[in-house]
Each structure stands twice: as structure tokens, then as C-alpha cells.
Amino acid sequence: MKTNVKYKNSVFSLVFSDPDILRELYSALKGISLPDDVPVVINTLEDVLFMDKINDISFEIGGRLVVLIEHQSTINPNIALRLLMYVARIYEKIVEDSNIYSTKKIFIPQPEFFVLYNGKTPCPDKMTIKLSEMFKTLEFLGIPEKTRPVLELDVKVLNINEGKNEAIVQRCHHLAHYSVFIGKVREFENQGNSLEEAVKKAIVYCREHDIMKELLETNTSEVFNMLMVEWNWDDALTCRYKEGHEDGLEEGREEGRRGIVKKAIEIARKMKAGGQPLGEIVEYAGLTLEEVEQL
């Protein structure tokens, strides 16, 4: 399996960093078989940041489709707005050499949006999040509501936890293996192991059972560090969310800030111990270079 040597922000991005694998993934999500010669071009904008994390995957298929896929361990109700802002940047990149003010119509790839969910909170196998669900009502202005919004964006949310959406997962063996790997981490964690030990045991188990074996053999430390960063950062975001809803009390907000800083230091320390470059640690943990050097 060929992978992008650049440090990815998530294990999911690392697994699906190859055009052939993305072709397989899209075919599984849609229940179709794309021809092997249909070109898949990755066009993820790695400078687009939301919630302190880089967006996951964007790619074109045959110049006719642009597909955006987000991998999440929590369901974000604002994901449709985030993807609207993101796809606008993608279209800017696609048509950058065209004159959008000319009298000649420009044709652009059709968009599709997916969220692949593997969090702990129960979630339906399939659901759709719509941009129009975020629109404020017009009743206050005395304006009748439109039956159809003039702007809409549908995000298909698919639960990829082990045992969920098995027909989709089994059509893409990379997705099936990823689902098993994450399931094993949770299984070992539920047995009383720390997250660190659970990840290590899951890596050993999957290598022994030919699950993501090549990736885990060639990128063991990267997978370990990325997963530790991902899940610790998810905990920090959860802490920030909870603290922000403590009746707006400054004491609660300050406690939330301290919790985030503490988690950032923990993440940075583990990344540094794993040998990650200082620049990447600064980016992911949100600390200064001096703070990271002193750890």
C-alpha cells in the first residue's frame, strides 16, 4: 500500500491517502463499481482548518464529481455549514484558470458529502444532516417560509463502527480493516487498559491477524501517535464543549481553558516522545515552540 509520506492528521487520512483506495471507498459508499481507469485526483486543501484540525479528504472522480469525506468520532450538527465553506474553496481551486465573469458558462463537478462516524455515542446506521436545518425562520419578519430552500447541502452520515453498515464496509476491505482496528482499540480499553496500552495491543493484534498489516508494519509509530493525538484531542474538545455550557460562568470557562491547556501539553509530550518533528507538535498541540522544547 502506497501512502503519502507527509504526516497526516488522522489514521483515517493515512489509510485513505491513495487514489485507488478512494475509488474503492466511493464505490462501496454508493454501491457501484467505478471502472479502474477512471482517474481519481486528491485535492484536499490542507490549509483549511476547522476546530483546530485539518479537513480529512477531498477528491475528484473523472473530473465529473468532487467528493468530500469527513471522519468523525462525534456528530457535529454544523458539519453542513463547514462543508459548504470547504467546497467553496475546492471550487475556487478547480476554476482558478477560468474566467467566471465571461459570457461562457463554466461547468463544474457535482459535489457529494459524506461523514463516516465511529464514535462511542449511539448513532443510527444512516442519517442525513441538511444545511437548511440551520436556517433561522422568517416568521419574525412576517415573511412566509419557502417550501424549498434556495440553498441546500445534504451530508450523508454513515456509522462505520464494527457491526454497522456491514454491506458498505465489506465492499471496501480497507474500510473493514479500519473499522476492526478501531473496534479493537475500544475493546482493549473496555478491558481496563489505558488508551496508550489499548492502542499498542490493537496494533499487535491487527498485525498478527493481517489487518492493516502493511500499514501498521511500515507506519507503527505514526499510527500510534496520530491515534493518541486524535482521541486526546477529542477529549479536549468535549471538555471545552461541556465547560462552555456551564451557565456561562467565568469560573467554568477558566476551568475549561485550563483543561484544554493540560490536554495540549499531554498530547505534545506524547508526540515528542514518539519522535515527531517539533513543527508538527506545535501545529497539533497549539503550543509555542519554546513550550514544546521545554517539555
N, C-alpha and C positions, 0 to 999 in steps of 0.2 A: 504494500500500500504506500503510495507516494503522499507525503504531507508537506504543507508549506512549512519551511524551516523557521519562519518568523513566529515569535511567541504569540500564541493565541490567548484570548481572554477566557476561554472555557474549553472543557474537554469536548463538548458537543461541536464547537467550531473546529477543533483539531480533527475530530473523526470525519466531519463532512467538509473537508477542505480540498477535495478533489472533484473535478467536473464529472467524471464517470460515476462517482458515488452519488453526486447530486442528481444526476439523470435517473439513477436507480431510486433515489428517495422520492423525487417528484412523481415518478411512475407509480410508486407504492401509494402515495397520498391520493392520487387521482384514480387509481385502479385501472391504469392504462399501461401500454408498453411503448415507450418512445423508441424510435429507431436508434441504433447505436451510432449512426453517423450524424445525428442531429447535434450541432455544436452547442455546448454549454459554456458560457463565459461568466466567471465570477466577477461581480462589480461592486462588492461590498465597500462602502465608504468608511474607512477605518478611523476617520477623524470626527465622525458623528457620535456624540456622547449623550446618553440619557441615563440618569440615575447613577452617574459615575462609572458606567460600564459601556463598552463598545457594542454596537448592534451586531447581531450574530451573522446572518447570511443573506446575501442578495445575489441573484444571478439571472442571466438572460438565457432563454432557450430558443435557438434558431432565429434570434432577432425578432420573434413574434410575441414572446412572453417575458415579463420581468417578475420574478418570484422573490418575495421577502419572507424569510422564516425566522421566527424568534423562538428561542428555547427558554422556558421559564419554570421556576420551581414555586412561584406564587402567581396567582391570576391577577393581572393588573387591569382594572376597569378602564384605564386611559390608553390602552395599547392601540386602539384605532386611531387616536389623535397622533400618537407618537409615530405610527407607521405612515400616516398621511404626510407628516413633516419629512419623514425619511424618504418616501418615494418621490417627493417633490425634488429632493436633492439628486436622487437617482436619475430622474428625467432631465434635470439640468445637465448632468454628465452625458446622457445619451444624445441630446440635441445640441451640444455645445458648439458644433461646427455648422449648425443650421441657422437660418435667419427666421426667427419666429414672427417677425413683423412683415414678412413678404406676403404677397397675394397668393402664393402657392401653399397649399395645405401640406403640413408635415404629418406623417404617420408615425405613431409611437407604439411600442409593445403594450399589450394588455397586461394589467397587473393582477397578481394573486397574492393573498396574505395568509400566512399560517402561524399559529403558535403551537409548539409541541410542549406539553406540560408533563412534568414528572415530579411534582411536589408531594408533600405528605398529606396536605389537606384534601379531603374527598372532593372529586370533581367528576362531572359527567364524562362519559366516553367522548362525546362530541357536543360542542356548543358554538354559537356564533355571537361575536361582540360587534355591534354596529356603531359607527361614528354618530349616527343620528340620535342614539340614546343619550348622547352628551349635550345635545342642543337644548338651550333654555326655551321654555314655552313662550308664546306670543300673547297669551291671554291678558297679561298686564297692560299691553299696548292696545288691546281691543282689536287685534288682528286675527282673523280666522286661521287656524292651523292648516298647513298644507297636508294633503293626504299622502304626498310623496315628497321627501326632502329633495332639494335641488342639489345637494351634495351628500354622497353616501360612500361608505367604505366598510366592507364586510371582512372580518377576520375569523377564519375557521380555527377553533381551538380543539386540539386533539390530545387526549390523555394517552401518553405513551408509557405509563407505568406498567410493570410486568403484569400480564394478565388482562390488560386493557387494549382495545382495538387490535386484537390479535391478527385479524385479516390484513390490516395495513402493515403492522410490524413485521409479520412473516414474509411479506413481499419484498422487504428490504433487509437483508441479513445484517447490514451494518447497524440499522436501527434496532433490530432484535438484540444484537450483541450489546449495544449501548444500554438498552433497557435492562438486560440481565446484569450488567456491570453495576449500574446504579442500584438495582434491586439488592444485589449482594452487599453493597456498602450499607444500605439500610438494615439488612438482615443482621449483619455483624454488629452494627451499632445497637440494635434492639436486644442483642445478647449481652449487653453491658460493656462493650468495648468503647473506648474513646473514639471520636471521629478519626483521629490520626491512625489508630490501630485498625479501625474498621476499613479504612481506605487501603491500608497495606495488605490486610487479609484478602480484600476483594481483588486486588491486583494479582496476588499469588494464586487465588482460586481461578480467576479467569485465564491466566497464563497456562495453568495446569489443565484446564478444560477447553483449550483452543478457542477462547472467547476474546476477541480483540487482541489476539496473541501477538501479532507482528507489531501493532501499535504500542502495546504495553512493553514489549521487549526493547524497542528502539527509543521509546519516549517515557520510560518509567518515572523518572524524576519530574518531568514536565507534567505528566498526568497527575501525579501525587500533589504537586504544588498547586496546579490550577484548580483541582477539586477542593483542596483545603481553602484556597482563596475564595472560590465561588461560594461555598457553603458558609464560611465565616462571614463573608460579606452579606449574604442573605440574612444571617442572624443580626448583623448590624443594622440593616435596613428595617427589619422587623422591630428592633429596639427603637429606631428613630420614629417609626410609624406609631407605635404604642405611646411613646413619650409625647408625641405631638398631639395626642388626643386626651391628655390628662387635664381637661378643662382649661387648657391654655395657660396653666400656672408656670411662671418663670422657673420655679424650682424644678418642676418636671422637665422642662425644656433643657435646663442646665444639666440635669442628671442624664438626659438623653445624649447631650453632646459629649459628656464625659465617657459614656458607654461606647459611643462611636469611636472616639479617640483611642480608648483602650483596645477595642477590637482592631482598629487600624494598626496599632503597634504590634498586636499579636500576629496579624497577617504578615506584616513586614518582617518580623523576626523569623517566621517560618520560611518565607521566601528567601531571606538572606541565608538561612541555614541550608536551604536547598541549592544554593549557588546561583540564584537568579541575578542578572545584571542590576546594578543599583538604579539605573534609569527606569527600568520596568517596575522595580519595587516602589519608587517614588510615585510613578503614574498610578499604580493599582491601589496603594495604601493611602495616597493623598498626603504624605508627609514630605518634609523638606529633605534635601539631600544630606544636610548636616544631621538631622534627626535619625536618618537611616544609618549613616556611618557610625553613629554613637551606640547603636543597638548591640 
